[in-house]
Amino acid sequence: MQHIRVPVLVVGGGLTGLSSAMLLAWRGVRVLVVERHASTARWPLARGVNPRTMELLQVIPGLEDDLQAASPQSFVDFAVVVAESVTGRELSVIQPRRELSTTVCPRAAMCGIGQQHLEAVLLRHARLLSADVRFSTVMTELIQDADGVYATLRDLNSGIKTKVHADYLIAADGGRSGVRKSLDVDMHGLGTISHSILIFFEANLRDVVKRPGFVVYNLQNPNFAGAFVPTDHPNIGEVVVEYDPQRESVDDYTDERCIGMVRAALGVPDLTMRVLDVRPWEMSAFVADRMAVGRVFLAGDAAHTMPPTGGLDSQTSMQDAADLAWKLALVLQHKAGPQLLDTYEMERHPVAEITVARQVANYVERVRPDWSELNAPGATGDIYETAGGYRYRSAAIISDGPDDGQPTEDPFHPTGRPGFRVPHVWLERDGVRISTLDLVGHEFVLFAGREGGAWAEAAHQTSSALGITVECFRIGVDLVEANSDALTRLGITESGASLVRPDGFVAWRCRDGDANAVDVLSDALQRLLFRNPRSCEASRPRAPSSHDDDYPMFPVGVPSFA
């Protein structure tokens, strides 16, 4: 039997698992991914990469170009249409605010790539960065203790078993997560909302779908009730229709029946077409009670499921991966104390709650307004606040003022406060126009004003003392303001400073100058990274906290995994 030692084991090789692997490998962490399926996704079960997710992914060299090449369609012309049929009368149209791509996320286009192409691109880059990704492989046993995670893997083709010892495990194994169940982590929420049949078909759709870009159609006519979703292939479409699994099965959806449904949905009774695949799908709204148990972290659908209305389901999953990646890298490289990993659940769990609530509210509003009994407790703000204005509260954020208690802010009017994404500001560097967002995403970044020379020196000294990178940019010296509003948007004066984490979130802010800039910045970073102020050394690899007294110390979940 083969034995493997690896810092991070990822169970699940979908969007969440592959994003985790790619981002960890890019940060220099060796990672092993195991996926029970034989390959990446075959169909576009999810669509698109929104601007916030693109910001987190585009730090990978060449990734954005590959995504655009795989799917040149963008979401600039995205719309949700309520109609009688695709070619019939339109009842209402919902379109995103155009200024999203100019005032909030100007450097990250909304890419309309399908899941099957997105997973292929993520896999390619993960492997280019030396991530070990194995398909047709399942985990059959899991044990964890204070020193690590111990798993048994089985190759579904050969039957060969492999023992793995990892420091940490990311459970990215989907909504029916065997890892989550084995850890006895319960889920809460509305539960199953509906069961649907997904019909993928091939037809000449160029003369059928008149609207440009990516359009989701919610349809209702005497012969059809459901949805039509075009894919990023001009001749392949998807029709979604609800069904009752207690009365029907997938086998009842014959080619003849599916062809009739597609024709009714499109409003083309003589459409020439071919059914490619028919599969069941369950829509649900759940959030795991916990997203971390000992050395195991739940991410993606293993931690939260939601309706697709709003398009934040896969985005939230990939953003889980990004939050974990930079924190795991710093801890494993002994640049941060293990307590930094506790902030994953502190930050991402509230985001999961408000995102699920918002997606459910969107579903009721757009699809089932008759479901008055299906409410969405916790839904706050609009889709833009949920997608790009959510707030982190944890020990990895140092507040600079009273907490207003709000989970989001308007991303079109950002405040620059700690806990929120750094605002976009247009600047110039060596004559080239750039955004503040172009300067973050790798290491810590310190933005300071023209009179912030002391902060620049503090960044240099602190970087050397702590063994981390803190790059300082003085606005008015290193960077030229384009509209003279940079400091206002960041919430600092000419002598102030704003510290941005590797994930683009403001971690700490000092509005004005400080005579003890070196000590102030050093203290802030040591607090954020859980470093010992006296020795400036990180703690040993993470042991379970008192919150994790009930994590499994014995083999669990063989029936769940196998």
C-alpha positions in Angstrom: 0.0 0.0 0.0 1.3 3.4 -0.9 1.8 6.1 1.7 1.7 9.8 1.0 2.5 12.8 3.1 1.0 16.1 1.9 0.2 19.4 3.6 -3.4 19.6 2.2 -5.8 16.9 1.0 -8.9 18.1 -0.9 -11.8 15.7 -1.2 -13.8 16.7 -4.3 -12.6 17.8 -7.6 -15.4 20.2 -8.8 -15.2 24.0 -8.9 -14.5 24.3 -5.2 -11.9 21.6 -5.0 -10.0 22.6 -8.2 -10.1 26.3 -7.2 -8.6 25.3 -3.8 -5.9 23.2 -5.4 -4.9 25.8 -7.9 -4.8 28.7 -5.4 -2.9 26.6 -2.8 -0.4 25.4 -5.4 0.1 28.9 -6.7 1.0 29.9 -3.1 3.6 27.1 -2.9 1.5 24.5 -1.0 1.6 20.9 -2.1 -1.9 19.6 -2.5 -3.6 16.3 -3.4 -7.1 16.3 -4.8 -9.3 13.2 -5.1 -12.5 13.1 -7.1 -14.9 10.1 -7.4 -16.0 10.9 -11.0 -13.8 9.9 -13.9 -13.4 13.5 -15.2 -14.4 17.1 -14.9 -18.0 18.1 -15.5 -19.6 17.1 -18.8 -22.3 19.8 -18.8 -22.6 23.4 -17.8 -24.5 22.7 -14.5 -23.3 26.2 -13.4 -22.6 29.2 -15.5 -20.2 32.1 -15.2 -17.6 33.7 -13.1 -18.7 37.0 -11.5 -16.3 40.0 -11.1 -15.5 39.4 -7.4 -14.6 35.8 -8.1 -12.6 36.7 -11.2 -10.6 39.2 -9.0 -9.6 36.3 -6.8 -8.8 33.9 -9.6 -7.0 36.2 -12.0 -3.9 36.3 -9.8 -3.0 33.1 -11.6 -0.9 34.0 -14.6 -2.7 33.3 -17.8 -5.9 32.2 -16.2 -8.1 35.0 -17.3 -7.0 34.7 -21.0 -7.7 31.0 -20.9 -11.2 31.6 -19.5 -12.0 34.1 -22.2 -10.6 31.8 -24.9 -12.7 28.9 -23.6 -15.8 31.0 -23.5 -15.6 34.4 -25.3 -19.2 35.2 -24.2 -19.4 37.8 -21.4 -22.1 38.7 -19.0 -22.2 42.3 -20.2 -25.6 41.6 -21.8 -26.9 39.3 -19.0 -30.6 39.3 -18.4 -33.3 37.3 -16.7 -36.5 37.2 -18.9 -39.9 36.1 -17.8 -41.9 35.1 -20.9 -44.5 32.8 -22.3 -41.8 31.1 -24.4 -38.3 32.0 -25.7 -39.8 33.3 -29.0 -43.1 34.5 -27.4 -44.3 37.5 -25.5 -41.9 38.8 -22.8 -43.6 39.7 -19.5 -40.6 41.3 -17.6 -36.8 41.7 -17.9 -34.3 41.9 -15.1 -30.8 43.3 -16.1 -27.8 44.0 -14.0 -26.6 47.6 -13.4 -24.2 48.5 -16.1 -22.0 50.6 -13.8 -21.0 47.4 -12.0 -18.2 46.8 -14.5 -17.1 50.5 -14.5 -17.4 51.7 -10.9 -17.0 48.6 -8.8 -15.1 45.9 -10.7 -13.6 47.5 -13.8 -10.7 45.0 -14.2 -12.7 41.8 -13.9 -15.2 41.1 -16.6 -18.2 38.9 -15.9 -17.2 35.8 -17.8 -20.0 33.6 -19.2 -18.1 30.3 -19.1 -19.9 27.1 -18.5 -18.9 24.7 -15.6 -17.5 22.1 -17.9 -15.1 24.5 -19.5 -14.3 26.3 -16.2 -13.4 23.1 -14.5 -11.1 22.1 -17.4 -9.3 25.4 -17.2 -8.9 25.2 -13.4 -7.6 21.6 -13.7 -5.1 22.6 -16.3 -3.7 25.4 -14.2 -3.7 23.4 -11.0 -1.6 20.7 -12.6 0.7 23.3 -14.2 1.3 24.5 -10.7 2.1 20.9 -9.6 -1.1 20.0 -7.8 -1.8 16.3 -7.8 -5.3 15.7 -9.0 -6.7 12.1 -9.1 -10.0 11.2 -10.7 -11.9 7.9 -10.1 -10.7 8.0 -6.5 -12.7 7.9 -3.3 -11.9 8.4 0.4 -13.0 5.4 2.4 -11.7 6.3 5.9 -10.9 9.4 7.8 -9.2 9.9 11.1 -7.9 13.1 12.6 -5.9 14.0 15.7 -3.9 16.9 17.0 -1.1 16.1 14.6 -2.9 15.7 11.3 -5.6 14.1 9.2 -5.2 10.4 8.1 -7.2 9.2 5.1 -7.5 6.0 3.1 -8.1 6.4 -0.6 -9.3 3.8 -3.1 -8.8 3.9 -6.9 -12.1 2.9 -8.4 -10.5 1.4 -11.5 -7.7 -0.6 -9.9 -9.0 -1.1 -6.4 -5.5 0.0 -5.1 -5.6 1.7 -1.7 -3.4 4.6 -0.6 -2.8 6.0 2.9 -2.5 9.8 3.2 -1.3 11.8 6.1 -2.1 15.5 5.6 -1.9 18.5 7.9 -5.4 19.7 6.8 -8.3 18.5 4.7 -10.8 20.5 2.6 -14.1 18.8 2.2 -15.3 20.0 -1.3 -17.4 16.9 -1.9 -20.8 18.5 -2.7 -24.2 18.9 -1.1 -24.4 15.3 0.0 -20.9 15.5 1.5 -19.8 12.3 3.0 -17.1 14.1 5.0 -19.6 16.5 6.5 -21.9 13.6 7.5 -19.0 11.6 9.0 -18.2 14.6 11.2 -21.8 14.8 12.4 -22.2 18.3 11.2 -25.9 19.2 10.8 -27.4 21.5 8.3 -30.1 24.1 8.8 -32.3 26.0 6.4 -35.4 25.5 4.3 -34.3 22.2 3.0 -35.3 20.8 -0.4 -37.2 23.4 -2.4 -37.9 21.4 -5.6 -36.9 18.5 -7.8 -36.2 19.2 -11.5 -35.3 17.4 -14.7 -32.4 18.9 -16.7 -32.7 18.3 -20.4 -29.6 19.1 -22.5 -30.2 19.2 -26.2 -28.6 20.1 -29.5 -30.4 22.4 -32.1 -29.8 25.4 -34.2 -30.6 28.1 -31.8 -29.2 31.1 -33.7 -32.6 32.1 -35.0 -34.4 31.2 -31.8 -32.6 33.1 -29.1 -32.6 36.7 -30.3 -31.2 38.4 -27.2 -27.4 38.7 -27.1 -25.2 37.6 -24.3 -26.3 35.3 -21.6 -30.1 35.1 -20.9 -32.0 33.0 -18.4 -35.7 32.5 -19.4 -38.4 31.7 -16.8 -41.3 30.4 -19.0 -45.0 29.8 -18.5 -47.5 28.7 -21.2 -50.2 26.1 -21.5 -47.8 23.4 -22.6 -44.7 24.2 -20.5 -43.7 25.7 -17.1 -40.0 25.9 -16.4 -36.8 27.5 -17.6 -34.6 27.7 -20.6 -30.9 28.4 -20.2 -28.6 28.8 -23.2 -25.0 27.5 -22.8 -21.8 28.9 -24.1 -22.1 26.7 -27.2 -24.5 28.3 -29.8 -26.2 25.0 -30.6 -26.6 23.5 -27.1 -29.3 24.5 -24.7 -30.8 23.4 -21.4 -34.4 23.1 -20.4 -35.3 22.8 -16.7 -38.7 21.5 -15.6 -39.9 20.5 -12.1 -41.1 17.0 -11.4 -42.3 14.9 -8.4 -39.8 12.1 -7.7 -42.5 10.2 -5.8 -44.5 9.9 -9.0 -42.0 9.9 -11.7 -38.4 9.0 -12.5 -35.8 10.1 -15.0 -36.8 7.0 -17.1 -40.2 8.6 -17.6 -38.6 11.4 -19.5 -38.2 9.7 -22.9 -36.6 11.5 -25.9 -40.1 12.0 -27.4 -41.4 13.6 -24.2 -38.3 15.8 -23.8 -38.5 17.0 -27.5 -42.1 18.1 -26.9 -41.1 20.0 -23.8 -38.2 21.8 -25.5 -40.3 22.8 -28.5 -43.0 24.2 -26.1 -40.4 26.1 -24.1 -38.8 27.6 -27.2 -42.1 28.2 -28.9 -40.9 26.4 -32.1 -43.2 23.4 -32.6 -41.2 22.0 -35.5 -37.7 22.5 -34.1 -35.2 19.9 -35.3 -33.3 18.8 -32.3 -31.5 16.0 -30.5 -31.6 15.1 -26.8 -28.1 14.8 -25.4 -28.7 14.1 -21.7 -31.4 14.0 -19.1 -30.6 14.1 -15.4 -32.3 14.9 -12.1 -31.4 17.8 -10.0 -32.5 18.8 -6.5 -32.7 22.5 -5.5 -32.2 23.1 -1.8 -31.3 25.8 0.7 -29.0 24.6 3.5 -26.1 25.9 5.6 -23.9 23.7 7.6 -23.9 24.5 11.4 -20.1 24.5 11.3 -17.6 25.0 8.5 -14.6 23.8 10.5 -14.1 20.7 12.7 -10.6 20.2 14.0 -8.3 20.1 10.9 -11.2 19.6 8.4 -12.8 22.6 6.6 -16.1 22.4 4.7 -16.2 24.5 1.5 -18.6 24.9 -1.4 -21.8 22.9 -1.5 -20.5 20.8 1.4 -21.0 23.9 3.5 -24.0 25.5 1.8 -26.5 24.9 -1.0 -28.8 27.4 -2.5 -31.1 28.1 -5.5 -29.2 29.4 -8.6 -31.4 32.5 -8.8 -28.8 35.3 -8.6 -25.9 33.2 -9.7 -24.0 33.2 -6.4 -24.0 29.5 -5.7 -20.7 28.6 -7.5 -19.2 32.0 -6.8 -19.6 31.6 -3.1 -18.0 28.2 -3.3 -14.9 29.5 -5.2 -14.7 32.4 -2.7 -14.6 29.8 0.1 -11.6 28.3 -1.6 -9.8 31.6 -2.0 -10.3 32.5 1.7 -8.9 29.2 2.8 -6.0 29.2 0.4 -4.1 32.2 1.6 -4.7 31.4 5.3 -3.6 27.8 4.9 -0.5 28.9 3.0 0.6 31.4 5.7 0.1 28.9 8.5 1.8 26.0 6.7 4.8 28.3 5.8 5.0 29.3 9.5 4.3 32.9 8.7 1.0 32.9 10.8 -0.2 31.2 13.9 -2.7 28.3 13.5 -5.5 30.4 15.0 -5.7 32.3 11.7 -7.5 29.2 10.4 -10.3 29.7 12.9 -11.2 32.9 11.1 -12.3 30.9 8.0 -15.5 29.9 9.7 -15.9 33.3 11.4 -15.8 35.0 8.1 -17.4 32.6 5.6 -20.2 31.2 7.6 -22.1 34.6 7.9 -21.5 35.1 4.2 -23.1 31.7 3.5 -26.1 32.6 5.6 -26.9 35.9 3.9 -26.1 34.5 0.4 -28.4 31.6 0.8 -31.2 33.9 2.1 -30.7 36.3 -0.8 -30.8 33.5 -3.4 -34.0 32.1 -1.9 -35.6 35.5 -1.9 -34.7 35.9 -5.6 -36.2 32.5 -6.3 -39.5 33.4 -4.7 -39.6 36.8 -6.4 -38.7 35.7 -9.9 -40.0 32.1 -10.1 -42.6 31.3 -7.4 -44.3 34.5 -6.1 -47.2 32.2 -5.1 -45.1 30.5 -2.5 -45.9 32.9 0.3 -45.0 30.3 2.9 -41.4 30.1 1.6 -39.8 33.1 3.2 -36.1 34.0 3.3 -35.1 34.9 6.9 -31.9 36.8 6.9 -32.1 38.2 3.4 -30.6 41.7 3.6 -29.7 44.3 1.0 -29.8 43.6 -2.7 -28.0 41.1 -5.0 -25.1 43.6 -5.4 -24.5 44.0 -1.7 -24.6 40.3 -1.2 -22.3 39.6 -4.1 -19.7 42.4 -3.7 -20.4 44.3 -0.4 -20.4 41.5 2.2 -18.5 42.1 5.4 -16.0 40.0 7.4 -15.9 40.1 11.1 -13.1 38.1 12.8 -9.8 38.3 14.6 -8.2 38.8 11.2 -9.9 42.1 10.9 -9.1 45.1 13.2 -12.0 47.5 13.3 -11.3 51.3 13.5 -14.7 52.4 14.7 -18.1 51.4 16.1 -19.8 48.4 14.4 -23.1 49.3 12.8 -24.1 45.7 12.8 -24.8 45.6 9.1 -23.6 42.5 7.2 -23.1 44.3 3.9 -22.6 47.8 2.4 -23.4 49.3 -1.0 -20.5 48.3 -3.2 -21.3 51.3 -5.4 -20.5 53.6 -2.4 -17.7 51.8 -0.5 -16.4 53.1 2.8 -12.9 51.5 2.9 -13.7 50.2 6.4 -11.8 47.2 7.8 -13.8 44.0 7.0 -14.8 45.2 3.5 -13.2 44.7 0.1 -10.8 47.5 -0.7 -12.6 50.1 -2.9 -11.7 50.4 -6.6 -9.9 53.7 -7.3 -8.3 54.6 -10.7 -4.6 55.5 -10.4 -1.6 55.9 -12.6 1.7 54.1 -12.2 4.6 55.0 -14.5 2.1 56.5 -16.9 -0.1 53.4 -17.0 -3.7 53.5 -15.7 -4.3 50.9 -13.0 -6.8 50.2 -10.3 -6.2 49.7 -6.6 -7.5 46.2 -7.3 -4.6 45.5 -9.7 -2.2 45.9 -6.8 -3.8 43.5 -4.3 -4.3 39.7 -4.3 -0.7 38.4 -3.8 0.6 39.5 -0.4 -0.3 42.3 2.1 -0.5 45.8 0.6 -0.3 49.1 2.5 -1.8 52.1 0.8 -0.6 55.4 2.3 -1.0 59.1 1.5 1.5 61.6 0.2 2.8 62.3 3.7 3.0 58.7 4.6 6.7 58.2 4.4 6.8 56.8 7.9 4.3 54.1 6.9 6.5 53.1 3.9 9.4 52.7 6.2 7.3 50.8 8.7 6.2 48.4 5.9 9.8 47.8 5.0 10.9 47.1 8.6 7.9 45.0 9.5 8.3 42.9 6.3 11.9 42.1 7.3 11.2 41.5 11.0 8.2 39.2 10.4 9.4 37.4 7.3 6.4 38.4 5.2 5.8 40.8 2.3 4.1 44.1 2.9 4.3 46.3 -0.3 3.6 49.9 0.3 2.2 52.3 -2.3 2.0 56.1 -1.5 -0.7 57.8 -3.3 0.7 61.0 -4.7 4.2 59.6 -4.8 4.3 56.0 -6.1 0.8 56.3 -7.6 -0.8 59.3 -9.2 -4.5 60.0 -8.5 -6.8 60.0 -11.6 -9.7 61.8 -9.9 -8.4 63.1 -6.7 -10.7 60.9 -4.6 -8.5 58.0 -3.8 -7.8 58.9 -0.2 -11.5 59.7 0.4 -12.6 56.3 -0.9 -10.0 54.6 1.2 -11.0 56.6 4.2 -7.6 57.9 5.1 -5.8 61.3 5.1 -2.6 62.4 3.4 -0.7 60.9 6.4 -2.9 57.8 7.0 -2.6 54.2 5.8 -4.9 51.2 4.9 -3.6 47.6 5.1 -5.1 45.2 2.7 -5.0 41.4 3.1 -4.0 39.0 0.3 -7.7 38.4 -0.5 -8.3 42.1 -1.1 -10.1 42.9 2.2 -9.1 45.8 4.3 -7.6 44.4 7.5 -6.7 47.5 9.4 -6.7 51.2 8.9 -5.1 54.3 10.5 -6.8 57.4 9.2 -4.0 59.7 10.2 -0.3 59.5 10.8 1.4 58.1 13.9 4.8 58.9 15.3 5.3 55.2 16.1 4.3 53.9 12.7 6.7 50.9 12.9 5.4 49.7 16.2 1.8 50.4 15.2 2.0 48.5 11.9 4.0 45.7 13.4 1.5 45.3 16.3 -1.4 45.2 13.8 0.2 42.5 11.6 1.1 40.4 14.6 -2.4 40.5 15.8 -3.8 39.7 12.4 -1.4 36.8 11.9 -1.6 35.5 15.5 2.2 36.0 15.9 4.0 36.0 19.2 4.9 39.7 19.7 8.1 38.8 21.6 9.6 36.3 19.3 7.7 37.2 16.1 7.4 33.5 15.4 4.3 31.7 14.4 2.9 28.9 16.5 3.2 25.2 15.7 0.7 23.7 13.2 -2.9 24.0 14.2 -4.2 21.8 17.0 -7.9 21.6 17.7 -9.3 24.4 19.7 -11.8 24.0 22.6 -14.5 24.6 20.0 -13.5 21.2 18.5 -13.8 18.9 21.5 -16.2 16.7 19.6 -14.2 16.1 16.4 -13.7 12.4 15.4 -10.6 10.6 16.7 -11.6 7.3 15.1 -12.3 5.8 11.7 -15.5 7.2 10.4 -17.8 7.3 7.5 -16.9 4.2 5.4 -20.4 3.8 4.2 -20.7 7.5 3.4 -17.5 7.6 1.4 -17.3 4.3 -0.4 
